[in-house]
Amino acid sequence: MEISILFLPLIASIISGFFGKMIGDRNSEIVTSLLVSISALFSIFVLYQVIVNQYEENIVIATWINSGSLDVNWSMLIDPLSAVMLVVVTSVSSLVHIYSIGYMSHDPHKPRFMAYLSLFTFAMLMLVTSDNFIQLFFGWEGVGLCSYFLIGFWFKKESANAAAIKAFVVNRVGDFGFALGIFLIFYLFGTVNYSEVFQQIPTVIDQNLSFLGFEVKAIDLICLFLFIGAMGKSAQILLHTWLPDAMEGPTPVSALIHAATMVTAGVFLVVRCSPIYEYSPLILNLITIVGMTTAFFAATVALVQTDIKKIIAYSTCSQLGYMFFAAGVGAYNVAMFHLFTHAFFKALLFLGSGSVIHAFKDEQDINNMGGVWKKLPYTYALMIIGTLALTGFPFLSGFYSKDAIIEFAYLKGNTTGFYAAGIGIFTAFLTSIYSWRLIFKTFHGEYNNKEVKIEETHESPLVMLIPLMILSIGAIFAGFLFKDLFVGHVGSNDFWSDSIKFLVPLSTEHPPTWFLLLTPCLVLFSIPIAYYLFVKNKELPNQIANMNKPLYNFLINKWYFDELYEVIFIKPSKKIGLFLWKFCDGKLIDGFGPDGISSFIKKCSIKANKFQSGFIYQYAFVMLLGFSALLTFLIIK
């Protein structure tokens, strides 16, 4: 059964990809959705076995690499951490597959799209079930490749092609760091298998390496390289620029990539490597700083965005920041808890936005929407649920996981933890503001679309609404049902067994009551503020923006990261590429290589052709000259 979880999406991808034209669009949709859904059901059963029977298994599928001391198997590791990820990936993926049947109904390339979705799911499953770093990296790159296919699915759009290339290239930066980390692990330990590496970690905690002229702790260097890889995949600040542009792909792709699969891979990597990170407080502090900075940065940018999908995309970036600073303060289980709850409400929001876009005939600007909550009652209600969960409204899933992150950051007791907790609270307030801004501008107020009449807007078909309804159940109840299992009673971590390592047990204390109430109060207080700003007095936000034009431009241009990278990296790279092309390739290689040789032979042929006159006396004269030269040479010699 465990192997079926892994291979059913691959089989679905092969059938739809290679035989899609033969079996037809409808059958391709049915086959892929059915097989991935079966994989999801099996995953839920495996998680049940892990919870009830403490089931753990390492299933060797095949011997992969056996060269010298490098021994790598293709295995399927089942433990609490991988079981949770299996459920997250397969359940969201199956719902996205079903949703895509309705959303992509008018697309002429449905089999190819469904094949990409299934292949993406397979790569992610391979990643989360790995028992070694090589298999992890193989799934890691597979996810990156499939994201390129999916983001650039509408390849006739220049913007989609550019976004796909950007996602691919930016992730290669992080992947390079990840690869260096794996090389260093093999260099130090002679193995890449998790169990063997984790056992040997205490033996190298005092070992130093020379890196760029500095003496650095080997354990810190390993953690740094692995974290760079995680930053790329999980779109942390500096390597985040690909995430908003990835919205050029179809909406189901956005839901799959940004809710449950690709972007969570970085968080999974850090949590999986907790036995390494626990010995590197320096890098844990760095993770905390990067995480809280990303959370704040993305929330500020989301405040001023007008594209409905980009607002939710920056929300994803911000929530990933929460997960990282949870891991940075040592609360790996809480990071996984937020990853679990986030998958439900974020997929709900993305798919809900897809229903809105579908109703407005591909319009994505929230300024061109409004006044349709009665026309789209189910979508409206479901997106309200997703928004409440995202903002951490009391007793919905996001409330339990987000508050747990802030609480454990506070209980860390150091300066970094206090800063993270403070920024986490303020970011939660900003999250609520921009989330309700999206709801109010999309569904309330006056109808502002000039291209589509309000009578033409309509609710999505049932095949699109059912996945939303199922996700809404997770958005409401997942936090309450799993908080004790994931976080434990007073910080116990019995469920996670050896899949997560804690050198120092999590604090069993509770923050002050005022601190516990602060975030929920700010979240509740933000709703009337957002309503006043974006419904009752809609001119006030524009007035504030005009009064603070430099700040507004700073935010609308996303802190100028893209412009900065354009100056520092892209333009110099283009100039270097142009020089290498025109001078090195064109003039040197081609000039002295194939073009030069062919030109020389051609010139020689033209000159030699002049001797082919057809007159015997000229040939006799040349022969005489040659004979005379030969005779002279022999006499002199």
ZARO-509607 format. One line per 10 residues: their letters; for each residue x, y, z of C-alpha. Coordinates in steps of 0.25 Angstrom, whole numbers, plus 2048, in hexadecimal, padded with zeros to 3 digits. Example, Ala and Ser with C-alpha at 12.3 -4.5 7.8 and 13.67 -1.06 7.14 Angstrom:
2
AS> 831,7EE,81F  837,7FC,81D $
This chain:
637
MEISILFLPL> 800,800,800  80B,80A,804  812,808,7F6  804,80A,7EF  804,818,7F6  811,81B,7EF  80E,815,7E1  800,818,7DF  802,826,7DB  80E,822,7D2 $
IASIISGFFG> 805,818,7CB  7FA,823,7C9  804,82C,7C3  809,822,7B9  7FB,81E,7B5  7F6,82C,7B3  803,831,7AD  806,826,7A3  7F8,821,7A0  7F0,82D,7A3 $
KMIGDRNSEI> 7EC,82F,794  7E8,821,793  7DF,820,79F  7DA,82E,79E  7D9,83A,7A7  7CE,835,7B0  7D5,828,7B3  7E2,82F,7B5  7DB,837,7C0  7D4,82B,7C6 $
VTSLLVSISA> 7E1,822,7C6  7EA,82D,7CD  7E0,832,7D7  7DC,823,7DB  7EA,81E,7DC  7EF,82A,7E4  7E2,82A,7ED  7E5,81B,7F0  7F3,81F,7F4  7ED,829,7FD $
LFSIFVLYQV> 7E4,81F,804  7F0,815,806  7F8,821,80C  7ED,824,816  7ED,815,81A  7FC,815,81C  7FB,822,825  7F1,81B,82D  7FA,80F,82E  805,818,833 $
IVNQYEENIV> 7FC,81F,83D  7F6,813,843  800,808,841  80D,810,841  80F,80A,833  81D,80D,82D  824,806,821  82F,808,817  82B,801,80A  837,7FF,800 $
IATWINSGSL> 831,800,7F2  83E,7FE,7EB  84D,7FF,7EC  851,80C,7E5  860,810,7E7  86B,806,7EC  878,80D,7E9  884,80C,7F3  87F,811,800  872,817,7FA $
DVNWSMLIDP> 867,80E,7FC  859,814,7F9  84C,80D,7F8  83F,811,7F2  836,810,7FF  829,814,805  82B,818,813  81E,818,81B  81F,820,828  816,82B,82F $
LSAVMLVVVT> 81C,836,827  81B,82F,819  80D,82A,81D  808,838,81F  80E,83D,812  808,832,80B  7FA,836,80F  7FD,845,80C  802,842,7FE  7F9,838,7FA $
SVSSLVHIYS> 7EC,83D,800  7EE,84B,7FA  7F3,846,7ED  7E7,83D,7EB  7DD,849,7EE  7E5,851,7E4  7E4,846,7D9  7D5,846,7DB  7D4,855,7DB  7DC,856,7CE $
IGYMSHDPHK> 7D1,84E,7C7  7C8,85A,7C8  7D2,865,7C8  7DA,860,7BB  7CD,85B,7B4  7D0,864,7A8  7DE,862,7A7  7E2,859,79B  7EE,853,7A2  7E7,84D,7AE $
PRFMAYLSLF> 7EF,83F,7AE  7FC,846,7AE  7F8,84F,7B9  7F3,843,7C2  800,83B,7BE  808,847,7C4  800,848,7D0  801,839,7D3  810,839,7D0  812,845,7D9 $
TFAMLMLVTS> 80B,83D,7E4  814,831,7E2  821,839,7E3  81C,83F,7F0  818,832,7F6  826,82D,7F2  82C,838,7F9  825,837,806  826,827,807  835,827,804 $
DNFIQLFFGW> 83F,821,80F  84B,828,809  850,835,803  852,830,7F5  844,82C,7F4  83F,838,7FA  847,840,7F0  841,838,7E5  833,83B,7E9  837,84A,7EC $
EGVGLCSYFL> 83C,84C,7DE  830,844,7D8  826,84E,7E0  82E,859,7DA  82D,854,7CC  81E,851,7CD  81C,85F,7D2  823,865,7C6  819,85C,7BD  80D,861,7C5 $
IGFWFKKESA> 810,870,7C7  813,871,7B8  807,868,7B4  801,873,7AC  80E,874,7A4  809,87D,799  808,888,7A4  816,88F,7A5  813,893,7B4  811,884,7B7 $
NAAAIKAFVV> 81E,880,7B0  825,88B,7B7  81F,887,7C5  823,878,7C2  831,87B,7BF  832,884,7CB  82D,87A,7D4  837,870,7CF  843,879,7CF  840,87E,7DD $
NRVGDFGFAL> 83E,870,7E2  84B,86C,7DC  853,876,7E5  84D,86F,7F1  84F,861,7EC  85E,865,7EA  85F,867,7F9  857,85B,7FC  860,852,7F3  86D,858,7FA $
GIFLIFYLFG> 866,854,807  864,846,802  873,845,7FD  878,84A,80A  870,840,812  875,835,809  883,83A,80B  882,83A,81A  87A,82E,81D  87D,825,811 $
TVNYSEVFQQ> 86E,823,80F  861,82A,80B  857,821,813  84F,829,81D  851,81F,828  860,81D,827  862,82C,825  859,830,831  861,826,83A  86E,82C,837 $
IPTVIDQNLS> 86B,83A,839  870,83B,847  87D,837,842  87F,843,83A  879,84E,842  887,853,846  88E,851,838  892,85E,830  893,860,821  89A,86A,819 $
FLGFEVKAID> 88F,872,810  892,87E,808  89F,881,811  897,87F,81E  897,874,828  888,870,829  882,865,831  87F,859,828  871,858,82E  86E,866,82C $
LICLFLFIGA> 872,866,81D  869,859,81B  85D,860,821  860,86D,819  861,866,80C  854,85D,80E  84D,86A,813  851,871,806  84A,866,7FE  83E,867,807 $
MGKSAQILLH> 83D,876,805  83C,874,7F6  831,86A,7F6  829,871,801  82B,87F,7FB  831,886,807  836,894,806  842,896,7FC  83D,889,7F4  82E,88C,7F5 $
TWLPDAMEGP> 82D,894,7E8  828,888,7DF  81C,885,7E8  812,891,7E4  816,890,7D5  812,881,7D6  804,886,7D6  804,886,7C7  801,877,7C7  7F3,872,7C8 $
TPVSALIHAA> 7EC,874,7D6  7EC,865,7D9  7FC,865,7D8  7FC,871,7E1  7F4,869,7EC  7FD,85D,7EA  80A,864,7EA  808,86E,7F5  7FF,866,7FE  804,858,800 $
TMVTAGVFLV> 810,854,7F8  81C,85C,7F2  81C,868,7FC  81B,85F,808  827,856,804  831,860,80A  829,860,817  829,850,816  838,850,814  83B,858,820 $
VRCSPIYEYS> 832,850,829  838,843,823  846,848,826  842,84C,835  84D,842,83A  857,84B,833  851,859,835  850,856,844  85F,856,845  860,864,83E $
PLILNLITIV> 85A,86F,846  860,879,83D  859,875,830  84C,873,838  84D,881,83C  84F,885,82D  843,87C,829  83A,884,834  83F,891,82E  83D,88E,820 $
GMTTAFFAAT> 82F,888,823  82A,894,82B  82F,89D,821  829,896,815  81B,895,81D  81C,8A5,81F  821,8A8,811  816,8A0,80A  80B,8A5,813  80F,8B3,810 $
VALVQTDIKK> 80F,8B1,801  802,8AA,801  7FB,8B6,807  7FC,8BD,7F9  7FB,8B3,7EF  7EF,8B2,7E6  7F0,8A5,7DF  7E8,89B,7E7  7F1,88F,7E5  7FE,898,7E8 $
IIAYSTCSQL> 7F8,89C,7F6  7F6,88E,7FA  804,88A,7F4  80A,895,7FD  802,88F,808  808,882,806  816,888,806  812,88E,814  80D,881,81A  819,87A,815 $
GYMFFAAGVG> 821,884,81D  819,880,829  81C,872,827  82B,875,826  82C,87D,832  825,873,83A  82F,869,836  83A,873,839  835,874,848  836,865,848 $
AYNVAMFHLF> 827,862,847  828,859,83B  81B,852,83F  814,85F,83F  819,863,831  814,856,82C  806,859,833  805,866,82C  80A,85F,81F  7FE,855,820 $
THAFFKALLF> 7F3,860,823  7F9,869,819  7F7,85F,80E  7E8,85F,810  7E5,86D,811  7EF,872,807  7EA,868,7FC  7DC,86C,800  7DF,87B,7FD  7E7,878,7F0 $
LGSGSVIHAF> 7DC,86F,7EB  7D1,879,7F0  7D9,884,7E8  7D8,87B,7DC  7C9,87B,7DD  7C9,88A,7DE  7D2,88B,7D2  7C9,881,7CA  7BD,889,7CD  7C3,896,7C8 $
KDEQDINNMG> 7C8,88F,7BC  7D7,88F,7BF  7D7,89D,7C6  7E1,89D,7D2  7E2,8AC,7D6  7D9,8AE,7E3  7D7,8BC,7DF  7CF,8B7,7D4  7C6,8AE,7DC  7BC,8B1,7E8 $
GVWKKLPYTY> 7AE,8AF,7EB  7AC,8A0,7E8  7AB,89A,7F5  79C,897,7F2  7A0,891,7E4  7AB,888,7E9  7A5,884,7F7  7AC,877,7F9  7BA,87C,7F4  7B8,888,7FD $
ALMIIGTLAL> 7B5,880,809  7C0,876,807  7CA,882,805  7C5,888,811  7C9,87B,819  7D7,87B,812  7D9,889,816  7D5,887,824  7DE,87B,825  7EA,883,81F $
TGFPFLSGFY> 7E8,88F,828  7E8,886,835  7DA,889,838  7D7,882,846  7D5,873,845  7D7,871,836  7E3,869,832  7ED,875,82F  7EA,87A,83E  7F0,86E,844 $
SKDAIIEFAY> 7FC,86C,83C  800,87B,83A  7FE,87E,849  806,872,84C  812,878,844  811,885,84A  810,87F,858  81C,876,856  824,882,851  821,88A,85D $
LKGNTTGFYA> 824,87E,866  832,87D,85F  836,888,869  841,88E,861  842,89B,859  83F,894,84C  833,88D,851  82D,899,857  82F,8A1,84A  829,895,842 $
AGIGIFTAFL> 81D,895,84B  81B,8A4,84A  81C,8A4,83B  813,898,83A  808,89F,841  809,8AC,839  80A,8A3,82C  7FD,89C,831  7F6,8AA,831  7FB,8AD,823 $
TSIYSWRLIF> 7F7,89F,81E  7E9,8A2,823  7E8,8B0,81D  7ED,8AB,80F  7E4,89F,810  7D7,8A6,813  7DB,8B1,808  7DB,8A5,7FE  7CD,8A1,803  7C7,8AE,804 $
KTFHGEYNNK> 7CC,8B3,7F6  7C9,8A6,7EF  7BB,8A4,7F4  7B6,8B1,7FB  7B3,8BF,7F6  7B0,8C3,7E8  7B1,8BA,7DC  7BD,8C0,7D4  7C0,8B7,7C9  7BD,8BD,7BB $
EVKIEETHES> 7C0,8B1,7B3  7B7,8A7,7B9  7A8,8AB,7BD  7A4,8A7,7CB  799,89E,7C5  7A4,896,7BE  7AB,892,7CB  7A7,885,7D0  7AB,87B,7DB  7B5,870,7D7 $
PLVMLIPLMI> 7B0,862,7D4  7AF,857,7DF  7BC,850,7DA  7C4,85D,7DE  7BC,860,7EB  7BD,852,7F1  7CC,853,7F3  7CA,860,7F9  7C0,85B,803  7C9,84F,807 $
LSIGAIFAGF> 7D5,859,809  7CC,862,812  7C9,856,81B  7D9,855,81D  7DA,865,81F  7CF,864,82A  7D3,858,832  7E1,854,82E  7E7,85D,839  7DE,858,844 $
LFKDLFVGHV> 7DF,849,841  7EE,848,83F  7F3,853,849  7F6,848,854  7FB,83E,84A  805,848,844  809,851,84F  805,848,85A  800,84B,868  809,855,86F $
GSNDFWSDSI> 813,854,864  815,845,863  81A,83F,856  816,830,858  810,82F,84A  81C,833,842  825,828,848  833,829,842  82E,830,836  831,83E,83D $
KFLVPLSTEH> 83C,840,846  83C,849,852  849,84B,85A  842,854,864  833,850,866  829,85B,863  825,864,86E  819,860,876  816,86D,87B  80B,877,876 $
PPTWFLLLTP> 80D,885,872  805,890,87A  7F6,891,877  7F7,89F,871  801,899,867  7F8,88D,863  7EC,897,861  7F4,8A1,859  7F4,89B,84B  7E5,896,84B $
CLVLFSIPIA> 7E1,8A4,850  7E9,8AB,845  7E3,8A1,83B  7D5,8A4,83F  7D8,8B3,840  7DD,8B3,831  7D0,8AF,82B  7C8,8BC,82E  7D5,8C3,82A  7D5,8BC,81D $
YYLFVKNKEL> 7C6,8BE,81B  7C7,8CD,81D  7D3,8CF,814  7CF,8C6,808  7BF,8C7,809  7BB,8D3,810  7C6,8DD,80D  7CC,8D8,801  7D4,8E5,7FE  7DB,8E5,80B $
PNQIANMNKP> 7E5,8DA,806  7E8,8E2,7FA  7EA,8EF,802  7F4,8E7,80B  7FB,8E2,7FF  7FD,8F0,7F9  801,8F6,807  80C,8EB,808  810,8EA,7F9  81E,8E5,7FC $
LYNFLINKWY> 81A,8DA,805  80F,8D6,7FC  818,8D5,7F0  822,8CD,7F9  817,8C3,7FC  810,8C3,7EE  81E,8C0,7E8  820,8B5,7F2  82C,8BB,7F9  833,8BD,7EC $
FDELYEVIFI> 839,8AF,7EC  836,8AC,7DE  83C,8BA,7D9  848,8B7,7E2  84B,8A9,7DC  849,8AF,7CF  854,8B9,7D1  85D,8AF,7D9  85B,8A2,7D2  853,8A2,7C5 $
KPSKKIGLFL> 859,8AE,7BD  867,8AA,7C0  864,89B,7BC  85D,8A0,7AF  86A,8A8,7AC  873,89D,7AF  86A,893,7A7  86A,89D,79B  879,89F,79C  87B,890,79C $
WKFCDGKLID> 872,88E,791  877,899,787  885,899,78A  889,88B,790  87F,883,788  87E,88B,77C  88B,891,779  895,887,780  88F,879,780  887,87B,773 $
GFGPDGISSF> 891,884,76D  89D,87A,76F  894,86E,76F  88A,869,765  887,877,75F  896,87A,75E  89A,86D,758  88F,86C,74E  892,87B,74A  8A1,878,748 $
IKKCSIKANK> 89E,86B,740  895,873,737  89F,87E,735  8A9,874,731  8A0,86D,728  89D,87A,721  8AC,87D,71F  8AE,86E,71A  8A3,86F,711  8AB,87A,709 $
FQSGFIYQYA> 8B5,86F,705  8AA,867,6FE  8AB,86F,6F1  8AA,864,6E7  8B6,869,6DF  8C1,85E,6DE  8CD,868,6DD  8C9,86D,6EB  8C9,860,6F1  8D6,85D,6EA $
FVMLLGFSAL> 8DC,869,6EF  8D8,866,6FD  8DE,858,6FC  8EB,85E,6F7  8EB,868,703  8E9,85C,70C  8F3,854,706  8FE,85F,706  8FB,861,715  8FC,853,718 $
LTFLIIK> 909,852,710  90F,85E,717  90C,858,725  913,84B,721  91F,852,71C  920,85B,728  91E,850,732 $
